[in-house]
Amino acid sequence: MKIALDAMGGDHAPGVNLIGARDLLKENQEIEEIILTGPEDLLKKEAAACGLTDPRIRYVDAPEVVGMDESGAKALRRKKNSSIAIAADLVKRGEAGAMVSAGNTGAAVAAATVKLRLLKGVARAGIASPMPNEHGVCNLLDSGANPEAKPSHLLTYAIMGSVYAKEVLKVENPHVGIMSNGEEDEKGTTFTKETMVLLNHLVDRGTAPFTFLGNVEGHDLFQTKLDVCLCDGFTGNIVLKSCEATAKAMSKWMKQEFKKNPLRIAGALMGKGAFQAVKDRTNYESYGGSPLLGVNGVVIIAHGGSSALAIKNALRMANEALKHEINPKIEQMLRDVVMPA
């Protein structure tokens, strides 16, 4: 397993990226090589500072960096030697099986789509962002790659997301729903209603590789046995960021309230283990990143604010996707499923 890591991607690059790679290599002997892309001299200096000496590390010079505030597509055209572009090139040439980036999401999606191309039968790639719920993990798909999706794109997302849930997350019978403003069939927009027709057609023909729940609402993300929640990238990105902000706000408010008097402080100390368990369960660092499903290669999009732990887990996620050969299985499922006209 060889993984290209955009070492200059993210708010805390390159330090956290190199530490994350170091920590994973210490634990995982399956990985043949992690290829770091970025200014080579800088990366070697940072590697020496953090004790990254594993012989399975290779450096590929990429003198340009895409800023987090740049337009992804424009940056890809202007900065052909950026750390994101070079990482995608390595996958394209077969020197790496996967790439991981915590950098500019638009640039990562553009680089993967343009350089790696899409899997046969896929019209648009989608980001599957893991969200913890009472029954495990629900993948919000799409959470930002395709803001102006068509119903047919969501049909493909349902198939790709269910294959990912079954093969990588080991969900025996994936449950899929469409994000809407009510669970009744008549609720939603023209877009969600047309998506509902396509998915029901698949179910009626007996070719759906999942259990279809129909429309779902926001609370279903956390309370329902739901493995894949379908939406366009515009809606998904708003939902994802709103949930992240809510979790951070709740944590901050609880800390403020616990500090108001000694009795509350004592209670907080007694419940410290439980609070930490909840924090770990809801922390994106525990999941590492989000797979970009539909491109001809394994691509993991990590959070821009990723820590070393998040990068380590994003690399681990890439390795798992490679081990389970997720893309050939997605293509096979798309061939097997009779797509509605």
PLY file of the C-alpha trace (Angstrom):
ply
format ascii 1.0
element vertex 341
property float x
property float y
property float z
element edge 340
property int vertex1
property int vertex2
end_header
0.00 0.00 0.00
1.48 3.34 -1.10
-0.16 6.63 -0.11
0.59 10.17 -1.34
0.16 12.80 1.38
-0.28 16.46 0.52
2.15 17.58 3.22
1.35 21.27 2.74
-2.43 20.89 3.06
-4.26 22.22 6.11
-4.12 25.04 8.62
-1.26 23.47 10.59
0.87 22.13 7.74
3.39 20.74 7.35
4.10 19.80 10.98
0.91 17.89 11.84
0.99 16.05 8.52
4.48 14.71 9.12
3.71 13.76 12.72
0.56 11.97 11.60
2.57 10.01 9.02
5.23 9.21 11.61
2.70 7.91 14.12
0.88 5.70 11.61
4.08 4.15 10.29
5.05 3.23 13.85
1.81 1.26 14.21
1.22 -0.11 10.73
3.61 -2.40 8.90
1.25 -2.97 5.95
2.00 0.41 4.43
4.82 0.17 1.93
5.40 3.88 1.51
4.06 7.33 2.34
5.05 9.87 -0.28
5.19 13.45 1.02
4.55 16.20 -1.53
5.67 19.76 -0.86
8.88 21.86 -0.86
11.41 19.07 -0.33
13.96 21.03 1.72
11.27 22.33 4.08
9.73 18.88 4.53
13.07 17.25 5.30
13.80 19.95 7.88
10.38 19.45 9.51
10.82 15.66 9.40
14.12 15.92 11.27
12.50 18.16 13.88
9.69 15.68 14.61
11.78 12.53 14.42
10.33 11.20 11.17
13.08 8.84 10.06
11.13 5.82 8.79
12.69 4.49 5.54
9.19 4.10 4.09
8.98 7.89 3.68
9.72 9.38 0.26
9.78 13.03 -0.73
8.54 14.46 -4.02
9.27 18.14 -4.51
6.22 20.34 -5.04
7.27 23.98 -4.73
3.78 25.51 -4.95
1.00 25.54 -2.35
-2.72 26.13 -2.91
-4.11 28.50 -0.29
-7.29 27.63 1.59
-8.99 30.77 0.24
-8.16 30.20 -3.44
-10.58 28.98 -6.08
-9.91 25.26 -6.44
-10.27 24.97 -10.21
-8.34 28.18 -10.94
-5.54 27.21 -8.55
-5.23 23.81 -10.22
-4.70 25.52 -13.59
-2.26 28.13 -12.27
-0.29 25.96 -9.86
0.52 22.78 -11.73
3.34 22.02 -9.29
1.31 22.41 -6.13
1.46 19.76 -3.41
-2.17 18.79 -4.16
-1.61 18.48 -7.92
1.59 16.46 -7.53
-0.10 14.08 -5.06
-2.87 13.45 -7.61
-0.25 12.93 -10.34
1.39 10.22 -8.25
-1.91 8.33 -8.06
-2.53 8.88 -11.76
0.85 7.37 -12.65
0.33 4.43 -10.31
3.18 5.41 -7.98
0.62 5.67 -5.17
-2.71 3.94 -4.70
-4.28 6.74 -2.69
-3.90 10.41 -1.82
-4.75 12.29 1.38
-5.16 16.05 1.66
-6.30 18.43 4.39
-5.84 21.34 2.01
-8.21 23.29 -0.19
-11.19 20.97 -0.73
-12.11 22.48 -4.09
-8.58 22.02 -5.38
-8.40 18.44 -4.09
-11.73 17.56 -5.75
-10.71 19.28 -9.00
-7.30 17.59 -9.06
-8.80 14.17 -8.41
-11.57 14.60 -10.97
-9.40 16.05 -13.75
-6.31 13.91 -13.27
-7.77 10.60 -12.10
-11.07 10.82 -13.99
-14.31 9.25 -12.84
-15.21 5.61 -12.47
-17.25 4.11 -15.29
-20.92 4.85 -14.65
-20.24 7.86 -12.40
-21.15 11.36 -13.60
-20.13 13.29 -10.46
-17.93 12.43 -7.49
-19.21 12.99 -3.96
-17.64 13.43 -0.52
-18.94 10.98 2.10
-18.51 12.64 5.50
-18.90 10.35 8.54
-21.25 11.51 11.29
-21.62 9.47 14.51
-25.12 8.36 15.51
-26.77 5.98 17.95
-26.27 3.02 15.63
-22.75 3.64 14.37
-21.82 6.06 11.59
-23.96 7.84 9.01
-22.18 9.05 5.88
-23.47 12.37 4.60
-23.12 12.16 0.82
-22.44 14.61 -0.77
-20.96 17.08 1.70
-19.35 19.53 -0.68
-17.98 18.18 -3.96
-21.07 18.70 -6.13
-23.21 21.70 -5.04
-25.53 21.58 -8.07
-26.34 17.89 -8.16
-28.96 16.17 -10.30
-31.26 13.37 -9.08
-29.27 10.89 -11.16
-26.12 11.87 -9.28
-27.79 11.05 -5.96
-28.85 7.69 -7.34
-25.19 6.93 -8.00
-24.26 8.26 -4.54
-26.72 5.82 -2.99
-25.00 2.89 -4.71
-21.46 4.11 -4.00
-22.25 4.97 -0.39
-23.88 1.62 0.28
-20.91 -0.25 -1.23
-18.53 1.78 0.93
-20.61 1.14 4.06
-20.79 -2.58 3.36
-17.20 -3.21 2.30
-15.20 -0.80 4.45
-17.45 -0.13 7.44
-18.78 -3.72 7.50
-22.48 -2.77 7.52
-24.33 -5.90 6.42
-27.46 -4.12 5.18
-26.89 -0.39 4.52
-29.86 1.93 5.08
-30.15 4.92 2.75
-32.34 8.03 3.00
-32.81 11.38 1.27
-32.35 14.54 3.36
-35.62 16.47 3.28
-37.87 18.71 5.37
-40.21 15.88 6.35
-40.41 12.11 6.07
-43.66 12.03 4.06
-43.25 11.30 0.35
-44.96 14.55 -0.64
-42.43 16.64 1.30
-39.30 18.13 -0.23
-38.34 20.01 -3.36
-38.72 18.99 -6.99
-35.12 17.80 -6.78
-35.69 15.48 -3.81
-38.99 14.19 -5.23
-37.32 13.28 -8.53
-34.55 11.54 -6.59
-37.21 9.62 -4.66
-38.74 8.38 -7.94
-35.39 7.08 -9.19
-34.58 5.27 -5.95
-38.05 3.77 -5.62
-37.76 2.51 -9.18
-34.57 0.72 -8.21
-36.27 -0.77 -5.16
-39.32 -1.87 -7.18
-37.11 -3.70 -9.64
-35.38 -5.50 -6.80
-31.91 -4.27 -7.75
-31.22 -1.83 -4.91
-28.14 -2.93 -2.91
-29.53 -1.24 0.20
-32.66 -0.68 2.29
-34.30 2.57 1.20
-35.90 4.64 3.98
-37.30 7.38 1.76
-37.15 10.91 3.12
-35.28 11.52 6.36
-34.91 14.63 8.52
-32.07 16.24 10.42
-32.68 14.28 13.62
-32.38 11.00 11.69
-28.67 11.68 11.23
-28.22 10.93 14.91
-31.20 8.84 16.02
-32.07 6.48 13.15
-30.38 3.41 11.70
-29.14 5.40 8.74
-25.87 4.60 6.98
-26.03 6.95 3.98
-27.86 10.28 3.92
-28.19 11.65 0.39
-28.15 15.35 -0.49
-26.56 17.80 -2.90
-23.17 19.20 -1.93
-24.56 22.64 -1.06
-27.03 21.24 1.47
-24.59 18.65 2.78
-21.84 21.16 3.43
-24.21 23.42 5.38
-25.49 20.47 7.45
-21.95 19.25 8.16
-20.57 22.62 9.22
-23.67 23.40 11.29
-23.27 20.12 13.18
-19.56 20.76 13.75
-20.25 24.28 15.04
-23.04 23.04 17.33
-20.77 20.40 18.87
-18.04 22.99 19.52
-20.53 25.47 21.00
-22.05 22.85 23.31
-18.60 21.84 24.56
-17.69 25.46 25.25
-20.97 26.20 27.03
-20.69 23.12 29.22
-17.17 24.07 30.30
-18.36 27.57 31.17
-21.27 26.27 33.23
-19.20 23.67 35.09
-16.73 26.34 36.18
-19.37 28.51 37.83
-19.14 26.94 41.30
-17.13 24.31 43.22
-20.01 21.82 43.32
-20.29 21.78 39.55
-16.52 21.44 39.23
-16.63 18.39 41.50
-19.45 16.91 39.41
-17.47 17.54 36.22
-14.46 15.73 37.66
-16.62 12.74 38.58
-18.03 12.57 35.07
-14.75 13.27 33.30
-14.54 9.81 31.76
-18.04 10.00 30.31
-17.45 13.48 28.91
-14.22 12.35 27.27
-15.97 9.32 25.74
-18.63 11.55 24.18
-15.97 13.97 22.94
-14.02 11.14 21.32
-17.14 9.78 19.67
-18.09 13.14 18.14
-14.58 14.34 17.29
-13.79 14.38 13.56
-10.18 13.55 14.45
-11.31 10.03 15.36
-12.51 9.45 11.80
-9.68 11.26 10.05
-11.30 12.26 6.81
-13.97 11.77 4.19
-13.59 9.59 1.09
-14.21 11.21 -2.28
-16.29 8.49 -3.89
-16.51 8.12 -7.66
-12.97 8.98 -8.78
-10.60 6.43 -10.28
-8.35 6.23 -7.23
-8.67 6.44 -3.46
-8.89 10.05 -2.29
-9.40 11.09 1.33
-10.37 14.69 2.11
-9.31 15.65 5.65
-10.55 18.61 7.70
-8.63 21.85 7.14
-8.01 22.14 10.87
-6.74 18.58 11.15
-4.41 17.64 13.99
-1.70 14.99 13.76
-4.23 12.43 15.06
-6.70 13.34 12.30
-4.01 13.00 9.62
-2.94 9.66 11.05
-6.54 8.42 10.87
-7.04 9.85 7.37
-4.00 7.87 6.21
-5.37 4.80 7.99
-8.71 5.31 6.20
-6.92 5.47 2.84
-5.11 2.24 3.62
-8.40 0.52 4.54
-10.04 1.63 1.30
-7.10 0.25 -0.67
-7.20 -3.06 1.19
-10.90 -3.53 0.49
-10.55 -2.57 -3.21
-13.52 -0.26 -2.92
-13.41 1.19 -6.46
-13.56 -2.12 -8.38
-16.50 -3.11 -6.17
-18.30 0.17 -6.87
-17.82 -0.32 -10.62
-19.03 -3.91 -10.37
-22.15 -2.83 -8.47
-22.90 -0.12 -11.01
-22.66 -2.75 -13.76
-24.85 -5.21 -11.87
-27.57 -2.75 -10.96
-30.07 -2.10 -13.73
-30.08 1.70 -13.83
-33.50 3.26 -14.49
-33.93 5.30 -17.61
0 1
1 2
2 3
3 4
4 5
5 6
6 7
7 8
8 9
9 10
10 11
11 12
12 13
13 14
14 15
15 16
16 17
17 18
18 19
19 20
20 21
21 22
22 23
23 24
24 25
25 26
26 27
27 28
28 29
29 30
30 31
31 32
32 33
33 34
34 35
35 36
36 37
37 38
38 39
39 40
40 41
41 42
42 43
43 44
44 45
45 46
46 47
47 48
48 49
49 50
50 51
51 52
52 53
53 54
54 55
55 56
56 57
57 58
58 59
59 60
60 61
61 62
62 63
63 64
64 65
65 66
66 67
67 68
68 69
69 70
70 71
71 72
72 73
73 74
74 75
75 76
76 77
77 78
78 79
79 80
80 81
81 82
82 83
83 84
84 85
85 86
86 87
87 88
88 89
89 90
90 91
91 92
92 93
93 94
94 95
95 96
96 97
97 98
98 99
99 100
100 101
101 102
102 103
103 104
104 105
105 106
106 107
107 108
108 109
109 110
110 111
111 112
112 113
113 114
114 115
115 116
116 117
117 118
118 119
119 120
120 121
121 122
122 123
123 124
124 125
125 126
126 127
127 128
128 129
129 130
130 131
131 132
132 133
133 134
134 135
135 136
136 137
137 138
138 139
139 140
140 141
141 142
142 143
143 144
144 145
145 146
146 147
147 148
148 149
149 150
150 151
151 152
152 153
153 154
154 155
155 156
156 157
157 158
158 159
159 160
160 161
161 162
162 163
163 164
164 165
165 166
166 167
167 168
168 169
169 170
170 171
171 172
172 173
173 174
174 175
175 176
176 177
177 178
178 179
179 180
180 181
181 182
182 183
183 184
184 185
185 186
186 187
187 188
188 189
189 190
190 191
191 192
192 193
193 194
194 195
195 196
196 197
197 198
198 199
199 200
200 201
201 202
202 203
203 204
204 205
205 206
206 207
207 208
208 209
209 210
210 211
211 212
212 213
213 214
214 215
215 216
216 217
217 218
218 219
219 220
220 221
221 222
222 223
223 224
224 225
225 226
226 227
227 228
228 229
229 230
230 231
231 232
232 233
233 234
234 235
235 236
236 237
237 238
238 239
239 240
240 241
241 242
242 243
243 244
244 245
245 246
246 247
247 248
248 249
249 250
250 251
251 252
252 253
253 254
254 255
255 256
256 257
257 258
258 259
259 260
260 261
261 262
262 263
263 264
264 265
265 266
266 267
267 268
268 269
269 270
270 271
271 272
272 273
273 274
274 275
275 276
276 277
277 278
278 279
279 280
280 281
281 282
282 283
283 284
284 285
285 286
286 287
287 288
288 289
289 290
290 291
291 292
292 293
293 294
294 295
295 296
296 297
297 298
298 299
299 300
300 301
301 302
302 303
303 304
304 305
305 306
306 307
307 308
308 309
309 310
310 311
311 312
312 313
313 314
314 315
315 316
316 317
317 318
318 319
319 320
320 321
321 322
322 323
323 324
324 325
325 326
326 327
327 328
328 329
329 330
330 331
331 332
332 333
333 334
334 335
335 336
336 337
337 338
338 339
339 340
